């Protein structure tokens, strides 16, 4: 940096060109970090191009996190190339740190938005490739409901081990529902009602409060969207959705 027309600048002009405050320049003069090369007849500070160049180095090193004592030691080396190499090395290290920080923030943001502490790879491993898409669709449909908010608040605290236990319990319940359906039991029979009641309790324990009257609303989804039944059975089973819905209704009536 050069001064205007090679003329030394006042402290106010130097502050404007370097982007620091007049108070900072005064302080740096007092501690010997940057003493102006000249003074007016009245004793006012005057800064040369070399002074401003040094100020720019101080500003840069301070932005990189060096203390004033460290800056003074670094500037004792007059090798400009050494300065630039050192600054580049520091900037690259800082960029790596910031990159790691961005990844951490992204993971936290993903967890908040998806309602799970699992990474994307762990979600695919546990729940299949379509899990994220299904979650996005579910959020679009129910993201404003109290049940969704309660589920997100609960599940964001779950560890991978929690999710593994949840999945195993879910699979056991699903297998029981499908086995009961395949056995030919009518929806109003005790075995069928007990199977869907176990599923209701599972939802209530792991995700959100699910009273029987709310489960009745969920039961309609198995009829309206066959994918829900397929998710339980792992395949399309004719009549499963209606059977689940009717068993839920019967169980709600049983519970009063």
C-alpha distance (Angstrom), angle and dihedral (degrees) to the residues before:
residue distance angle dihedral
X1 . . .
X2 3.79 . .
X3 3.75 130.1 .
X4 3.74 120.0 -114.3
X5 3.84 109.9 -77.3
X6 3.81 89.3 -15.3
X7 3.81 90.7 -70.4
X8 3.79 120.3 137.7
X9 3.78 115.0 -109.0
X10 3.76 131.1 -131.3
X11 3.77 119.4 -117.5
X12 3.80 90.8 -98.8
X13 3.80 92.5 51.6
X14 3.80 91.5 45.4
X15 3.78 90.4 51.1
X16 3.80 90.9 51.9
X17 3.81 93.3 50.2
X18 3.80 96.7 45.0
X19 3.80 97.3 40.4
X20 3.79 95.4 -124.3
X21 3.77 128.9 114.3
X22 3.79 126.3 -97.9
X23 3.79 87.0 -120.0
X24 3.81 90.2 57.4
X25 3.80 91.4 50.9
X26 3.79 89.9 50.4
X27 3.80 90.0 50.1
X28 3.80 93.6 48.7
X29 3.81 89.2 51.3
X30 3.79 91.5 50.3
X31 3.81 94.4 51.5
X32 3.79 94.4 40.7
X33 3.78 95.5 -113.2
X34 3.79 92.9 121.8
X35 3.78 119.8 3.8
X36 3.81 115.2 -173.6
X37 3.78 113.7 -115.5
X38 3.78 94.0 -133.6
X39 3.76 147.2 28.4
X40 3.77 133.0 -155.1
X41 3.79 121.0 -120.3
X42 3.80 85.8 -96.8
X43 3.81 92.1 53.1
X44 3.79 98.6 -104.6
X45 3.81 117.1 148.5
X46 3.81 120.0 -101.5
X47 3.81 122.2 -165.8
X48 3.80 125.2 -153.6
X49 3.79 128.5 -155.3
X50 3.81 89.2 -96.6
X51 3.80 90.3 53.3
X52 3.79 91.4 51.9
X53 3.80 91.0 47.4
X54 3.79 89.4 54.7
X55 3.80 89.7 47.4
X56 3.80 90.2 54.8
X57 3.80 89.6 52.8
X58 3.80 90.5 50.6
X59 3.80 91.5 49.3
X60 3.80 92.1 49.5
X61 3.79 94.9 47.9
X62 3.78 91.0 47.1
X63 3.80 90.1 52.1
X64 3.79 88.0 52.6
X65 3.79 89.6 57.0
X66 3.79 102.6 -101.9
X67 3.80 118.9 146.0
X68 3.80 120.2 -122.0
X69 3.81 89.4 -106.9
X70 3.80 90.9 53.2
X71 3.81 90.8 46.7
X72 3.81 91.1 53.3
X73 3.81 90.4 52.8
X74 3.81 92.4 47.4
X75 3.79 93.4 48.8
X76 3.78 90.5 51.6
X77 3.81 83.8 76.8
X78 3.80 106.7 78.6
X79 3.83 94.1 -166.2
X80 3.82 104.8 118.2
X81 3.81 92.9 -165.8
X82 3.78 90.6 53.3
X83 3.80 89.2 51.6
X84 3.77 92.8 51.9
X85 3.79 93.9 46.4
X86 3.77 91.3 48.8
X87 3.78 91.6 48.4
X88 3.80 92.1 48.2
X89 3.79 91.7 50.0
X90 3.78 90.9 49.9
X91 3.81 93.1 46.9
X92 3.82 91.6 49.9
X93 3.80 90.8 50.3
X94 3.80 90.2 48.5
X95 3.82 90.6 49.2
X96 3.81 89.7 53.5
X97 3.80 90.3 50.2
X98 3.80 91.2 48.5
X99 3.80 90.2 48.2
X100 3.80 89.8 55.2
X101 3.80 89.5 46.9
X102 3.81 91.7 51.8
X103 3.81 90.0 51.5
X104 3.79 90.4 51.0
X105 3.80 91.1 49.3
X106 3.80 90.7 47.8
X107 3.80 90.9 52.1
X108 3.79 91.1 49.1
X109 3.81 91.2 46.8
X110 3.78 91.1 48.6
X111 3.79 90.3 50.5
X112 3.82 92.3 50.1
X113 3.81 93.0 47.6
X114 3.79 96.9 43.4
X115 3.79 97.0 38.7
X116 3.80 93.3 -126.2
X117 3.77 137.3 96.1
X118 3.80 91.0 -146.0
X119 3.77 120.2 110.6
X120 3.81 118.2 -120.1
X121 3.81 90.1 -103.4
X122 3.81 92.2 50.5
X123 3.82 91.4 49.1
X124 3.80 90.7 52.6
X125 3.79 90.5 47.2
X126 3.80 93.5 52.5
X127 3.80 103.5 32.8
X128 3.80 106.9 20.2
X129 3.79 136.6 -104.4
X130 3.81 94.7 -66.6
X131 3.82 96.2 55.4
X132 3.82 97.3 98.2
X133 3.79 92.3 48.1
X134 3.80 90.9 48.8
X135 3.80 90.2 49.4
X136 3.80 92.0 51.8
X137 3.79 90.7 49.4
X138 3.79 91.5 48.4
X139 3.80 91.4 49.8
X140 3.79 91.0 51.1
X141 3.81 90.2 52.6
X142 3.81 101.1 39.2
X143 3.79 106.8 12.4
X144 3.81 92.1 114.7
X145 3.81 95.3 50.9
X146 3.78 124.7 101.9
X147 3.81 89.8 -125.6
X148 3.80 91.9 58.7
X149 3.80 92.3 47.4
X150 3.80 91.8 48.3
X151 3.80 91.2 48.3
X152 3.81 92.0 49.4
X153 3.81 91.1 49.8
X154 3.80 91.8 51.6
X155 3.77 101.0 41.1
X156 3.79 97.1 47.3
X157 3.81 87.2 70.9
X158 3.80 94.5 52.7
X159 3.77 119.7 110.8
X160 3.79 124.6 -144.1
X161 3.80 88.0 -98.5
X162 3.81 89.5 54.7
X163 3.77 90.6 52.3
X164 3.78 91.9 48.0
X165 3.81 90.6 51.8
X166 3.80 90.6 45.6
X167 3.79 91.8 51.3
X168 3.81 93.1 48.9
X169 3.81 91.3 49.9
X170 3.80 91.0 46.5
X171 3.81 91.9 50.6
X172 3.80 91.1 50.6
X173 3.81 91.0 51.7
X174 3.79 93.1 45.9
X175 3.80 90.8 50.2
X176 3.79 89.8 51.8
X177 3.81 92.4 50.3
X178 3.80 92.5 49.3
X179 3.80 93.5 44.3
X180 3.80 90.4 51.3
X181 3.81 90.7 49.3
X182 3.81 91.8 49.0
X183 3.81 90.8 49.1
X184 3.78 89.2 66.9
X185 3.81 95.1 -116.8
X186 3.80 113.0 159.4
X187 3.81 116.5 -117.2
X188 3.80 92.2 -113.3
X189 3.80 93.8 53.0
X190 3.79 117.4 107.9
X191 3.79 94.3 -115.5
X192 3.82 91.7 55.8
X193 3.80 94.2 45.0
X194 3.80 91.3 47.9
X195 3.81 90.6 52.6
X196 3.81 94.7 53.7
X197 3.82 90.6 41.0
X198 3.81 88.9 57.6
X199 3.80 88.3 52.5
X200 3.81 91.1 50.4
X201 3.81 91.5 51.5
X202 3.81 89.3 48.5
X203 3.82 91.0 55.5
X204 3.79 91.1 44.5
X205 3.80 92.5 51.6
X206 3.81 100.4 42.5
X207 3.81 106.8 28.0
X208 3.80 121.8 12.0
X209 3.79 142.8 -26.3
X210 3.79 105.3 -71.0
X211 3.82 114.5 -176.6
X212 3.81 116.7 -175.0
X213 3.79 93.5 -102.1
X214 3.80 90.0 57.0
X215 3.80 91.3 47.5
X216 3.80 87.1 57.5
X217 3.80 88.0 61.7
X218 3.79 89.4 49.6
X219 3.79 89.2 50.9
X220 3.78 90.4 64.6
X221 3.79 89.5 61.5
X222 3.81 90.6 65.7
X223 3.78 88.9 60.5
X224 3.81 97.6 38.7
X225 3.81 95.4 47.1
X226 3.85 118.2 31.0
X227 3.80 90.2 -162.0
X228 3.80 90.0 78.5
X229 3.78 91.8 58.9
X230 3.78 91.0 44.1
X231 3.79 88.8 52.2
X232 3.79 89.8 57.6
X233 3.80 97.4 42.8
X234 3.79 98.8 32.8
X235 3.81 87.3 -128.6
X236 3.77 141.1 44.8
X237 3.81 110.9 -78.9
X238 3.78 115.6 -176.9
X239 3.78 112.2 -121.6
X240 3.82 95.9 9.1
X241 3.81 94.9 114.0
X242 3.80 93.6 51.8
X243 3.80 91.1 44.6
X244 3.80 92.5 53.2
X245 3.79 91.5 47.4
X246 3.81 92.3 49.9
X247 3.81 92.4 46.0
X248 3.83 90.0 52.1
X249 3.80 91.3 50.1
X250 3.80 91.0 48.5
X251 3.80 91.2 48.2
X252 3.82 91.4 50.5
X253 3.79 90.0 51.7
X254 3.80 90.2 48.1
X255 3.78 90.6 53.1
X256 3.78 91.1 51.9
